Amino acid sequence: MGFSGGGSNVLLPHTHDGTVAQDGGPLNFNNITQSQSAAGQTFFSDGVHLQQLSIGAANDELRVNAGGTAPEWYTPAGSSAKYDLVGETTLGAGATTITVSFTAINCSDISFLKVVAIGEWVPTQNIFLQINGFNTGSSYHIRGMSATGVLTDRTNNDKGMELINNNLSSSGTSPFFGTAEIQGNPVTEDVHFNVQGNADGGMNVLGGYYDGSNVTSFNQITLDTSTVNMSTGTRLLVYKVLN
């Protein structure tokens, strides 16, 4: 005999109350096809009945609503910036230079490059930062505060943008940590820097720009100490920062 009462074996649409029959057991949801739900819908209980939550938008995340009574979809706030590592290297032996090379990155495709350097060096020479292998110091225009507390124009004939000043330490060898933000100007095709560095005797905060040649992309970052070694284990990391 059919459930419809008319001799048919077709089960007509129907509902049940909240009581599970003792001899029937709980409802098995696996591969149920009669719920008339849409693809991606989620089922949850409101404490009495089953409810359906339609699928959210792409990249939405599931959370509990403000009342703490049901799940809901929400779109997380986008981050203002995203850091992607484009290259890193660690010195296996003491050296006067350390370089990270990478596939060319168009200046207009990023907010800026973020350079992080950490290690140890003999503080009788500055640590200079170079872009794309350019080492003509007179093209790197630098101004800022150093360990002496004096604001100076530090344009020089050395090898790049000053990252760590040798006056920051008087030790035979000294640990250092430096960061730089580097961006190419799409209007002038100069490159601009914001730099902060410290060693065990002080810190420097510098800004400046490179105008030696037109720059529309980045492909290499180098630290150069001229004549003294950076120690084994010194690290250089380069990130691109996206909008």
TORLUMNU-560518 format. One line per 8 residues: number of its first residue (from 1); for each residue x, y, z of C-alpha. Coordinates in steps of 0.2 Angstrom, whole numbers, plus 5000, padded with zeros to 4 digits. Layout:
<fizas>
NUM> X,Y,Z; ... $
</fizas>
This chain:
<fizas>
1> 5000,5000,5000; 5007,5017,4995; 5010,5031,5007; 4997,5042,4998; 4983,5032,5003; 4977,5030,4985; 4986,5014,4980; 5001,5023,4973 $
9> 5018,5020,4978; 5023,5038,4976; 5027,5048,4992; 5018,5064,4992; 5026,5080,4999; 5024,5081,5017; 5031,5087,5034; 5035,5079,5051 $
17> 5034,5086,5068; 5050,5088,5079; 5048,5071,5087; 5058,5057,5080; 5049,5040,5080; 5057,5028,5091; 5057,5014,5078; 5062,5025,5064 $
25> 5078,5032,5070; 5086,5049,5065; 5085,5055,5047; 5100,5051,5036; 5105,5066,5026; 5118,5057,5015; 5113,5059,4996; 5095,5065,5000 $
33> 5088,5072,4984; 5070,5076,4989; 5074,5092,4999; 5072,5104,4984; 5087,5113,4990; 5099,5123,4978; 5117,5119,4975; 5128,5124,4989 $
41> 5114,5127,5002; 5119,5123,5020; 5107,5115,5033; 5106,5121,5051; 5094,5119,5065; 5085,5133,5073; 5082,5122,5088; 5065,5116,5082 $
49> 5066,5114,5063; 5079,5113,5050; 5083,5129,5040; 5092,5132,5024; 5106,5144,5021; 5109,5148,5003; 5127,5148,4997; 5137,5165,4999 $
57> 5147,5174,4986; 5164,5169,4981; 5177,5171,4995; 5164,5174,5008; 5167,5166,5025; 5154,5158,5037; 5152,5166,5054; 5139,5166,5068 $
65> 5127,5181,5067; 5126,5195,5080; 5113,5187,5090; 5122,5171,5092; 5108,5161,5085; 5112,5155,5067; 5126,5155,5054; 5128,5168,5041 $
73> 5139,5172,5027; 5150,5188,5027; 5162,5196,5015; 5179,5200,5025; 5186,5217,5023; 5200,5217,5011; 5218,5220,5016; 5225,5237,5012 $
81> 5241,5229,5006; 5248,5211,5002; 5266,5206,5005; 5273,5193,4992; 5291,5187,4995; 5300,5188,4978; 5317,5183,4983; 5329,5180,4998 $
89> 5346,5174,5001; 5358,5170,5016; 5377,5172,5015; 5385,5155,5017; 5402,5164,5020; 5407,5182,5024; 5406,5193,5009; 5406,5212,5004 $
97> 5390,5210,4994; 5373,5201,4995; 5361,5201,4981; 5343,5195,4978; 5339,5194,4959; 5321,5191,4953; 5309,5192,4938; 5307,5210,4933 $
105> 5293,5219,4942; 5284,5234,4934; 5284,5249,4945; 5266,5253,4941; 5260,5235,4946; 5265,5237,4965; 5264,5250,4979; 5282,5247,4983 $
113> 5296,5235,4986; 5300,5231,5005; 5318,5226,5008; 5323,5218,5025; 5341,5215,5030; 5348,5207,5045; 5365,5201,5050; 5382,5207,5056 $
121> 5396,5217,5048; 5412,5226,5053; 5407,5244,5055; 5421,5253,5046; 5411,5255,5030; 5393,5260,5027; 5381,5247,5021; 5373,5253,5004 $
129> 5358,5247,4995; 5358,5247,4976; 5343,5244,4964; 5345,5234,4948; 5364,5234,4950; 5366,5253,4949; 5381,5258,4960; 5384,5276,4955 $
137> 5383,5285,4972; 5381,5302,4965; 5364,5297,4958; 5358,5292,4975; 5352,5308,4984; 5350,5305,5003; 5344,5316,5017; 5340,5311,5035 $
145> 5345,5309,5053; 5359,5298,5059; 5367,5292,5075; 5373,5310,5078; 5356,5317,5078; 5360,5329,5064; 5350,5332,5049; 5362,5331,5034 $
153> 5362,5330,5015; 5371,5314,5012; 5372,5313,4993; 5389,5305,4990; 5400,5296,4979; 5399,5279,4987; 5389,5264,4981; 5371,5267,4984 $
161> 5357,5272,4996; 5364,5271,5013; 5355,5258,5024; 5367,5257,5039; 5379,5270,5044; 5396,5265,5050; 5395,5277,5064; 5381,5267,5072 $
169> 5393,5256,5081; 5411,5256,5087; 5412,5237,5089; 5424,5226,5080; 5409,5217,5073; 5391,5223,5075; 5373,5216,5072; 5362,5226,5061 $
177> 5344,5227,5055; 5338,5238,5041; 5322,5240,5031; 5319,5250,5015; 5303,5254,5006; 5307,5258,4987; 5295,5264,4974; 5298,5270,4956 $
185> 5289,5286,4951; 5279,5283,4936; 5279,5302,4932; 5298,5305,4933; 5304,5287,4932; 5315,5291,4947; 5316,5279,4962; 5312,5285,4979 $
193> 5317,5277,4996; 5312,5277,5014; 5325,5269,5025; 5327,5264,5043; 5342,5255,5050; 5350,5251,5067; 5365,5243,5075; 5371,5241,5093 $
201> 5375,5259,5095; 5361,5269,5087; 5350,5271,5072; 5347,5281,5056; 5331,5286,5047; 5334,5292,5029; 5324,5297,5014; 5330,5300,4996 $
209> 5329,5296,4978; 5339,5289,4963; 5340,5299,4947; 5354,5291,4938; 5343,5283,4924; 5325,5280,4920; 5318,5266,4930; 5302,5257,4925 $
217> 5304,5240,4934; 5314,5232,4947; 5324,5216,4945; 5338,5216,4958; 5342,5222,4976; 5360,5222,4982; 5369,5227,4999; 5387,5233,4997 $
225> 5399,5237,5010; 5413,5242,4998; 5428,5233,5007; 5422,5224,5023; 5413,5208,5025; 5395,5205,5031; 5396,5189,5041; 5390,5171,5037 $
233> 5371,5170,5040; 5367,5188,5035; 5350,5188,5026; 5342,5199,5013; 5324,5197,5009; 5314,5207,4996; 5295,5208,4995; 5283,5216,4983 $
241> 5268,5225,4991; 5252,5225,4981; 5238,5237,4982 $
</fizas>
